[in-house]
Amino acid sequence: MKPCLGITMGDPAGIGPEVIVKALARPGVRRLCRPLVIGSAEVLTETIRRLRAPIKLRRVQAADLPYSAGPIPVLDPLTHPLPDFVLGRISKETGEAQARYVKEAVLLAIDRLIAGMVTAPINKEAINLAGYPFPGHTEFLADLTGAKEAGMMIVGGRLRFMFTTTHVAMKDLASRLTIETVERAIRLCHQGLTQLFKIKRPQIAVAALNPHGGEGGLFGREEIEVIAPGIARAKELGYPAQGPFPADTLIGQAARGTYDAVVVMYHDQGLIPLKLAAFGKSVNITVGLPIIRTSVDHGTAYDIAGKGIADEGSLVEAVRLAAQFAVRRS
C-alpha cells in the first residue's frame, strides 16, 4: 500500500493551509501516498472554498487510522475550535495550534499509524509566545522524539547541504563552531545519505567558514583550530569527509555533481545557493530522528497569506521525498 503521511498545517495564519490544499488538488500527490492532514478542518474548508479547489475533506480521529480511500481525512488534535485569528498576524493562539499539530504528528509516527510526517511552515515567534522555547522545527522534533541529536539537511536539484549551525546570530557564530559540532554534522550527513538516500559510500565535502578558507589563518583561524580537527575526528570514527574548502568554489563543484553533499557552517552559506538554484523545489529533512520528517523550504509568508498566490511546489517535493523514504524504510 502507499504510505500514509501526516501533513501538518503549520501556522494557520500563514500560507500552510493554502499550499496544502493546492498540493492535495494535484492528482499526482495522492498517487504517491495516503495523506492525512493534521490541522483545522474549518481553516482547510475555508481555504478550499476560497481557492475553489476540487477536493473534499472528512474529519477523523486517531482511532480511525489507518483509513481507506475517499475524501481527504483531517485530524484536529485541539480540544476546542481554533479561536478567530487574523491572516498574516502572529498570535499565541495560532502558536499553540501549530505546536499541537506537530506534537500529534510525532505521536502518530512513533506509534506507526503514519509512515512519516511532512510539515508546512511554523512561525517561531508564535510558538515561543505559546510557551514552546524552540528556534525551529528541528529542535522541537528532537525534543519530542527524545533524539540525542538531530540536524537539518536541505536538498534541491543536485545540491544537498548539511548544516553545522542553523538559526544563530552571525555575531555568535564563531563561538558555536566547535570540533564536536563539525564532527557531528559530518556524521549526521553520512547518516542521512546512507540511510535515507541509500548512497553506500557518500562523497562529503566540508565548507570553510572564512573567505579563501582563511588563507592559512590570515582571515581567521576557525579552519585550522576547529573545522579541520572536526573533519579528522569524523574520519577516525569512520565517517570520511574532505576539506575544508573555500565555499565559493566548493558549492559550484557540488552543483556539478562532484560531491553527494556539502557540510556548511551556517544558515545562509547553504540556503542562499540552494534557493537560487531550486527555490520552490527544495526540501528540508531532519536527520537523526527515529521517524521520517520532511518539510517545505520556505516560511509562513505572512505578506501573501490568503491571496491565493502561494507556490505549493516545495510541499509537493517534500511529500514525494517522504513517500520515497517511507517505501525504502518499509
Residue pairs with C-beta under 8 A, 6 or more apart in sequence:
1 34
2 31
2 32
2 33
2 34
2 323
3 33
3 34
3 115
3 116
3 322
3 323
3 326
3 327
3 330
4 33
4 34
4 35
4 36
4 65
4 66
4 67
4 113
4 114
4 115
5 33
5 34
5 35
5 36
5 114
5 115
5 116
5 117
5 118
5 319
5 322
5 323
5 326
6 36
6 37
6 38
6 75
6 104
6 105
6 108
6 109
6 114
6 116
6 117
6 118
7 20
7 35
7 36
7 37
7 38
7 117
7 118
7 119
7 120
7 315
7 319
8 16
8 38
8 39
8 98
8 101
8 102
8 104
8 105
8 117
8 118
8 119
8 120
9 16
9 17
9 20
9 37
9 38
9 39
9 40
9 43
9 44
9 97
9 98
9 101
9 120
10 16
10 39
10 98
10 101
10 119
10 120
10 121
10 122
10 300
11 94
11 95
11 98
11 120
11 121
11 122
11 123
11 126
11 300
12 39
12 40
12 43
12 82
12 85
12 94
12 97
12 98
13 85
13 86
13 87
13 88
13 89
13 90
13 91
13 94
13 123
13 126
13 300
13 302
13 305
14 88
14 120
14 121
14 123
14 299
14 300
14 301
14 302
14 305
15 120
15 121
15 298
15 300
15 301
15 304
15 305
15 310
16 39
16 120
16 121
16 300
17 39
17 40
17 43
17 44
17 47
17 120
18 47
18 51
18 305
18 306
18 308
18 310
18 312
19 120
19 296
19 310
19 311
19 312
19 314
19 315
20 37
20 39
20 44
20 47
20 120
20 312
20 315
21 44
21 47
21 48
21 51
21 53
21 55
22 51
22 53
22 310
22 312
23 29
23 312
23 315
23 316
23 319
24 30
24 35
24 37
24 53
24 55
24 72
25 51
25 53
25 54
25 55
26 312
26 316
28 316
29 35
29 316
29 319
32 319
32 320
32 323
33 115
33 319
33 322
33 323
33 326
34 66
34 67
34 69
35 72
35 73
35 319
36 60
36 65
36 67
36 73
36 74
36 75
36 108
36 114
37 44
37 57
37 72
37 73
37 74
37 75
38 74
38 75
38 76
38 77
38 101
38 104
38 105
38 108
39 74
39 76
39 97
39 101
40 74
40 76
40 78
40 81
40 82
40 97
41 57
41 59
41 74
41 76
42 81
42 82
43 82
44 57
44 74
45 57
47 53
48 55
48 57
50 306
50 308
51 308
55 71
55 72
56 71
56 72
57 71
57 72
57 73
57 74
58 70
58 71
58 72
58 73
58 74
59 73
59 74
59 75
59 76
60 67
60 73
60 74
60 75
61 75
62 75
62 104
62 108
62 113
64 73
65 108
65 113
65 114
66 113
67 73
75 104
77 100
77 101
77 103
77 104
78 97
78 100
82 93
82 94
82 97
83 93
85 91
85 93
85 94
87 302
87 305
87 306
88 302
88 303
88 305
88 306
89 302
90 123
90 125
90 126
90 129
91 126
91 129
92 126
92 129
92 130
93 130
94 123
94 126
95 123
95 125
95 126
95 127
95 128
95 129
95 130
95 132
96 127
96 130
96 131
98 122
98 123
98 126
98 127
99 122
99 127
99 130
99 132
99 140
102 119
102 122
102 137
102 140
102 141
102 144
103 144
105 114
105 117
105 119
106 117
106 141
106 144
106 145
106 291
108 114
108 117
109 115
109 116
109 117
109 291
109 292
109 293
110 145
110 290
110 291
115 292
115 322
115 326
115 329
115 330
116 291
116 292
116 293
116 294
116 322
116 323
116 325
116 326
117 291
117 292
117 293
117 294
117 322
118 293
118 294
118 295
118 315
118 318
118 319
118 322
119 137
119 293
119 294
119 295
119 296
119 318
120 295
120 296
120 315
121 295
121 296
121 298
121 299
121 300
121 301
122 136
122 137
122 300
123 299
123 300
123 302
124 134
124 135
124 136
124 167
127 134
127 140
128 134
132 140
134 140
134 143
135 166
135 167
136 166
136 167
137 284
137 286
137 293
137 295
138 150
138 151
138 152
138 166
138 286
139 150
141 147
141 150
141 286
141 289
141 293
142 149
142 150
142 286
142 288
142 289
145 289
145 290
145 291
146 290
147 288
147 289
147 290
148 288
149 184
149 188
149 288
150 188
150 286
150 287
150 288
150 289
151 162
151 163
151 184
151 185
151 188
151 189
151 192
151 286
151 287
151 288
152 162
152 163
152 166
152 284
152 285
152 286
152 287
153 160
153 161
153 162
153 163
153 188
153 189
153 192
153 261
153 284
153 285
153 286
153 287
154 160
154 161
154 163
154 270
154 271
154 274
154 282
154 283
154 284
154 285
154 297
155 161
155 282
155 283
155 285
155 321
156 274
156 275
156 277
156 278
156 279
156 281
156 282
156 283
156 297
157 255
157 277
157 278
157 281
157 282
158 254
158 255
158 256
158 257
159 251
159 254
159 255
159 262
159 273
159 274
159 277
159 278
159 282
160 193
160 254
160 260
160 261
160 262
161 261
161 262
161 263
161 264
161 270
161 271
161 274
162 185
162 186
162 188
162 189
162 192
162 261
162 262
162 263
162 264
162 287
163 185
163 263
163 264
163 266
163 267
163 270
164 177
164 181
164 182
164 185
164 263
164 264
164 265
164 266
165 173
165 176
165 177
165 181
165 265
165 266
165 267
166 266
166 267
167 267
168 176
168 266
168 267
170 266
173 209
173 265
173 266
174 209
174 220
174 222
177 209
177 222
177 226
177 227
177 265
178 226
178 230
179 226
179 229
179 230
179 233
180 230
181 230
182 206
182 226
182 227
182 229
182 230
182 231
182 233
182 234
182 263
183 230
183 231
183 233
183 234
183 237
183 239
185 230
185 263
186 204
186 206
186 230
186 231
186 234
186 239
186 241
186 263
187 234
187 237
187 239
188 287
188 288
189 202
189 204
189 241
189 261
189 263
189 287
190 202
190 204
190 239
190 241
191 287
191 288
192 261
192 285
192 287
193 199
193 202
193 204
193 260
193 261
194 200
194 202
196 285
196 287
196 292
196 325
196 328
197 260
198 328
199 260
202 260
202 261
203 242
203 258
203 259
203 260
203 261
204 239
204 240
204 241
204 242
204 259
204 260
204 261
204 262
204 263
205 241
205 242
205 243
205 245
205 250
205 253
205 254
205 258
205 259
205 261
205 262
205 263
206 227
206 230
206 231
206 241
206 242
206 243
206 244
206 245
206 262
206 263
207 243
207 244
207 245
207 246
207 247
207 250
207 251
207 262
207 263
207 264
207 265
207 269
208 214
208 222
208 223
208 227
208 243
208 244
208 245
208 246
208 247
208 250
208 265
209 220
209 222
209 223
209 227
209 244
209 265
209 266
210 219
210 220
210 222
210 223
211 219
211 246
211 248
212 219
212 246
213 223
213 244
213 245
213 246
214 220
214 221
214 222
214 223
214 224
216 224
217 224
223 244
227 243
227 244
227 265
228 243
228 244
231 241
231 242
231 243
231 244
234 240
234 241
235 241
241 263
242 259
243 250
243 263
247 264
247 269
250 259
250 262
251 262
251 273
253 259
254 261
254 262
255 273
255 277
262 270
264 270
274 282
274 297
275 282
275 297
278 297
279 297
279 298
280 297
280 298
280 311
280 313
280 314
281 297
281 313
281 314
281 317
282 297
282 314
282 317
283 294
283 295
283 296
283 297
283 314
283 317
283 318
283 321
284 294
284 295
284 296
284 297
284 318
285 293
285 294
285 295
285 321
286 293
286 294
286 295
292 322
292 325
292 326
292 329
293 322
294 318
294 319
294 321
294 322
294 325
295 318
296 314
296 315
296 318
297 314
298 314
301 310
304 310
